[in-house]
Amino acid sequence: MGKGGGCVPSKKKNPIPTTTTLAAASTAATEEEDDLPESTPPSAANNDRAAEASTFAPSEPNRNLKLLIVYYSMYGHVEGLARRMKRGADSVGGVDAVLYRVPETLPDEVLAKMLAPQKDDSVPVIGSPEDLAGADGFLFGFPTRYGSMAAQMKAFFDSTGQLWREQKLAGKPAGFFVSTGTQGGGQETTAWTAITQLAHHGMLFVPIGYTFGAGMFKMDSIRGGSPYGAGVFAGDGTREPSETELALAEHQGKYMAGVVKRLSCP
């Protein structure tokens, strides 16, 4: 073998670290860490807090669970489903359902040209994304726009960045209900494309499956809704939700309230 080559170990030994050198290295490493910039994505500490606050932990004693039904409705179809959903949820003892509208993003003059009716002021506009943090579960409703949620609801989700950073919604259950103009207009894809919002928050998507029973198989009339959640066909805006569509919405509200209750049990 040539000099210094092959597998012959070098006779030069590395110095054995002393207590003094180890302490100096530790101090230097600490100083380097202090110089690092703060990171904006969720930190390990935030993850620990989110795990501790998870809805899998028992709820506070003597407190009703809160289910928020948050929606955007331009012509009132989604709002009609939301109200029946609240009726279903309120039928479950120990759960309080609360209706909220998300802020409108279109100017009044544009809404007037679109013949959109006035919003119902009896349903408050959600004041801040932080209002979500104190809830135990959610149902989000919106009309479709080219197979995905309307911009008004997307704008609201986009405003929840601080909740995402702290993972305050992680582990909480949520579902969707939708409105489309036609039978092939996005009853399923509108829910599919919305699931990403929940995934990034660490939330649990709760579909209704076929728990509505025979109503899911009715063929005597057109009906909105799917295993992903309740739905309504709006047509040109003049069609009102059918009783079957409203009954499915009421069922989803009751079903979700039951899920929230089970997840919150000690």
Buried (B, 14 or more C-beta within 10 A) or exposed (E): EEEEEEEEEEEEEEEEEEEEEEEEEEEEEEEEEEEEEEEEEBBEEBBEBBBEBBBEEEBEEEEEBBBBBBBBBBBBBBBBBBBBBBBBBBBBEEBBBBBBBBEBBBEEEEBEEEEBEEBEEEBEEBEEBEBBBEBBBBBBBBBBBEBBBBBBBBBBBEBBEEBBBBBBBBBBBBBBBBBBBEEEBBBBBBBEBBBEBBEEBBBBBBBBEEBBEEBBEEEEEBBBBBEBBBBBBBBEBEBEBBEBBBBBBBBBBBBBBBBBBEBBEE
